[in-house]
Amino acid sequence: MIVTPAYIVPRHDLSLIEIDHLEDRLYDHNRRSTGRDDGKALGFVAVSEQGVQMGAIAGYSWASVAEIKQLWVDGDHRGHGVGRRLLDAAIGEAVIRDCHSVWTLSYDFQAPGFYEKHGFERVAELRDWPPGHTHIVLRRSLKADPSP
């Protein structure tokens, strides 16, 4: 086997297409390793009557688990149920996809209380990420865990 040297070069401007390609390669490895080939994107947007985006939620489902990667509501529309409705839509879709749980991450200065109010439990806290703050891992069970 011929080993070709690898040159590491900075590329801090990867395009969305390049990042998607990277995600596809990782998914390919995960699929081969687990035999699970049911990965799907998950996303909803909240729009006004005029078609202006007020908020959005995005993530994916794979191997009977869903993950929320982003949830954002425009500052002018926070506190009016938009985030709850987006979260409900994502959880509803996870149930349709037969997921047993939904996972997300939130910093202490973002919305861990919002998620906890909607049935998520803190699973882990990663302190000092970023310094002086905590990165929180949250999980919401959608089904009772099966007994062995």
Secondary structure, DSSP 4 states (H G I P E B T S, - for coil): -PPPPP-----TT--HHHHHHHHHHHHHHHHHHH-----EEEEEEEE-TT--EEEEEEEEEETTEEEEEEEEE-GGGTTTTHHHHHHHHHHHHHHHTT-SEEEEEEETTSSHHHHHHTT-EEEEEEETSSTTSEEEEEEEESSPPPP-
